[in-house]
Amino acid sequence: MNRTQIFSLASLALLIASIGAVAAMWSETLKVNVNVNTGEVDVKWSNWSCNDVGADPQIPNSDFSNSEGKDVAKCYVQAEKYDEEGDVIKLNVTITNAYPGYHAVITLVVDNIGSIPVKLYSSSIGEYPTSALSVSLDKPESTQIHPGDNSTYTLTVDVLQGAEENQSYSFEVTLVFAQWNEVSGD
């Protein structure tokens, strides 16, 4: 036998021995099952009211007065739209027979019925004639609401001297809530 044949036979023997060692090796495998269940961002209007429950409220610190206690205008707040779960997601505020000096304060309660803390991401008040109305939305100092908790917002609508008789004014207020870690601030 020549050297090449001997080297080839030795290499073959070594290869066979290696395969035998690998086949005889004992092993055990570990695994991890991972399940990720996400939470839910879910808010609803849970309570609402208007301050006009008797004599018409007048704009504070103004020349308007209702010292006679007249009950002329009315303010109504009612559910307008529900989501697929039956939660109130849109309210309708109707103010009737209003006049300059009328001061409506609508109290709105937002419940966090989801499983994740939320914060107010954005809010907006649609366009309205500023000569006829003054509108403001007061937000709580912290807009974060934990699951099972709620926050109160106050919408104020004042009818100004520039309001016209027999006129209808409409606008929409929008509040958008998002998971707390996506909203900067408070």
C-alpha positions in Angstrom: 0.0 0.0 0.0 1.2 3.4 -0.8 1.1 6.5 1.4 -2.0 7.9 -0.3 -4.0 4.8 0.3 -2.9 4.6 3.9 -3.8 8.3 4.5 -7.2 7.8 2.8 -8.0 4.7 5.0 -6.9 6.5 8.1 -9.1 9.5 7.2 -12.1 7.2 6.5 -11.6 5.4 9.8 -11.5 8.8 11.7 -14.6 10.0 9.9 -16.5 6.8 10.9 -15.4 7.1 14.5 -16.6 10.7 14.6 -20.0 9.8 13.3 -20.3 7.1 15.8 -19.4 9.5 18.7 -22.0 12.0 17.5 -24.7 9.3 17.2 -23.9 8.1 20.8 -24.0 11.6 22.3 -26.9 12.1 24.8 -28.9 15.3 24.6 -32.0 17.1 26.0 -33.9 20.0 24.6 -35.5 22.8 26.5 -38.4 24.9 25.1 -40.5 27.9 26.2 -44.1 28.5 25.2 -44.9 32.2 25.1 -48.4 33.6 25.2 -48.9 37.4 25.0 -52.4 38.7 25.8 -52.9 42.4 25.1 -55.1 44.7 27.1 -57.8 47.1 26.0 -58.1 50.9 25.8 -61.8 51.6 26.4 -63.5 54.7 27.8 -67.1 55.8 28.0 -69.3 58.7 29.2 -70.7 57.5 32.4 -72.4 60.6 33.8 -73.4 64.0 32.6 -75.4 67.0 33.8 -76.1 70.7 33.1 -76.1 73.4 35.8 -79.5 74.8 34.6 -81.8 73.1 37.0 -84.0 76.1 37.9 -83.5 79.8 37.5 -81.3 80.5 34.4 -77.6 80.7 35.3 -76.0 83.9 34.1 -72.4 84.6 33.0 -70.4 85.2 36.2 -68.8 88.6 36.7 -70.7 90.2 33.9 -73.5 92.8 33.6 -76.1 90.1 33.1 -78.4 89.3 36.0 -81.3 87.0 36.7 -82.2 88.5 40.1 -85.9 87.7 39.3 -85.1 84.0 39.0 -86.5 83.6 35.6 -86.4 80.0 34.1 -86.5 80.8 30.4 -83.7 78.7 28.7 -83.2 74.9 29.1 -80.1 72.8 28.8 -80.4 69.1 28.0 -77.7 66.4 27.9 -78.5 63.0 26.6 -76.8 59.9 25.1 -76.6 60.1 21.3 -74.4 57.2 20.2 -73.4 53.9 21.7 -70.5 51.5 20.7 -71.0 47.9 19.9 -70.7 47.0 23.6 -73.5 49.4 24.5 -71.3 52.1 26.1 -72.1 55.7 25.5 -69.4 57.3 23.3 -71.2 60.4 22.1 -73.4 62.9 24.0 -75.8 65.5 22.6 -76.1 68.9 24.4 -79.1 70.9 23.4 -79.6 74.4 24.7 -83.0 75.9 23.9 -84.5 79.4 24.1 -81.0 80.8 25.1 -80.3 84.5 25.1 -77.3 86.8 25.8 -76.0 86.3 29.3 -77.0 82.6 29.5 -74.3 80.5 31.1 -74.4 76.7 30.7 -71.9 74.5 32.5 -72.0 70.9 31.4 -70.3 68.3 33.6 -69.0 65.2 31.9 -67.6 62.1 33.5 -65.3 59.8 31.6 -64.8 56.2 32.9 -61.9 54.0 32.0 -63.6 50.6 31.5 -60.6 49.1 29.8 -57.6 47.3 31.3 -54.9 49.8 30.5 -54.4 53.3 32.0 -55.3 56.1 29.6 -54.5 59.8 29.2 -56.1 62.5 27.2 -54.2 62.4 23.9 -56.0 65.4 22.3 -59.1 67.5 22.5 -60.7 69.9 20.2 -63.7 72.2 19.9 -65.2 72.7 16.5 -65.8 76.0 14.9 -68.5 78.4 16.2 -69.1 82.1 15.9 -67.0 83.7 18.6 -69.2 86.8 18.5 -72.2 84.7 19.5 -70.7 82.1 21.9 -67.8 81.6 24.3 -66.9 78.0 24.7 -64.3 76.4 26.9 -63.4 72.9 28.1 -61.8 72.5 31.5 -59.7 69.4 31.9 -58.6 67.8 35.2 -55.0 68.6 36.4 -54.0 65.0 35.5 -55.8 63.4 32.6 -54.5 59.9 33.4 -57.4 57.5 34.3 -56.6 54.1 35.7 -58.8 51.1 34.9 -62.0 51.3 37.0 -61.5 55.1 37.7 -63.0 58.2 36.1 -62.3 61.9 35.5 -64.5 64.9 35.2 -64.4 67.4 32.4 -66.4 70.7 32.3 -67.7 72.2 29.1 -68.9 75.9 29.5 -71.1 77.6 26.9 -71.8 81.3 27.3 -74.2 83.0 25.0 -72.8 86.5 24.1 -74.3 89.8 23.1 -73.5 89.1 19.4 -75.9 86.1 19.3 -78.7 86.6 16.9 -82.4 85.9 17.6 -83.9 82.7 16.4 -80.6 81.3 15.3 -79.0 77.8 15.8 -75.3 77.4 16.6 -73.7 74.0 16.4 -70.2 72.7 17.1 -68.6 69.4 18.2 -66.2 68.7 21.1 -63.9 65.8 20.7 -61.7 64.0 23.3 -59.3 61.3 22.2 -57.8 59.0 24.9 -54.7 56.8 24.3 -52.6 54.4 26.4 -50.8 56.3 29.1 -47.2 55.6 27.8 -48.0 57.1 24.4 -49.0 60.5 25.8 -46.4 63.0 27.1 -47.0 65.1 30.1 -48.8 64.7 33.4 
